[in-house]
Amino acid sequence: MSAGNEPLPILEQRRIEARVIKPIYDEMVARLGVETAQAILGAAIEKAAIAQGRSFAEASGGNLGLDGFADIQRHWTAGGALEIEHVDRGADRLDFNVTRCRYSEMYREMGLGEIGHLLSCGRDGTFCQGFDPRITLERTQTIMGGATHCDFRYRFEPEAVEAGTDGSATG
């Protein structure tokens, strides 16, 4: 694939999105208050993350599970956007720490530090729901939240069932 066909790095996508979201968020805060504005923004971002996960799953050619998921991580790390320390990898787990997060740095520079967790961090677990619902994320800390690193602990449950949009199991 030529450089002209490469997708825009996700860090740049998030920068563009943040420029659009900032005035909308500011207006929501002015009219609705911080709590409601963040709840609305968080819900919208989660839905977008699930849709993006589905899109990546469709483009994967059936390469789902942790192997497929690990393969697409290059999109988030492109251009040094994340510095990662690998912790553990197995058939049912993918564990790593992010020791530098340029997403966090970018949001703070843009004056969006108070919602950076909504714009990026909150996507991580819900993205899995769209990509492969058998993958879950447990994370106890983030750089955006003031920690020294983000602890990503992905788990793969091969027998997990996908929940339907109405809450029913779809197997």
PyMOL commands that set and color helices and strands:
alter all, ss='L'
color gray80, all
select helices_A, chain A and resi 3-5+10-32+34-59+65-72+74-80+102-109+113-121+123-131
alter helices_A, ss='H'
color red, helices_A
select strands_A, chain A and resi 82-90+93-101+135-138+150-156
alter strands_A, ss='S'
color yellow, strands_A
deselect
rebuild
show_as cartoon
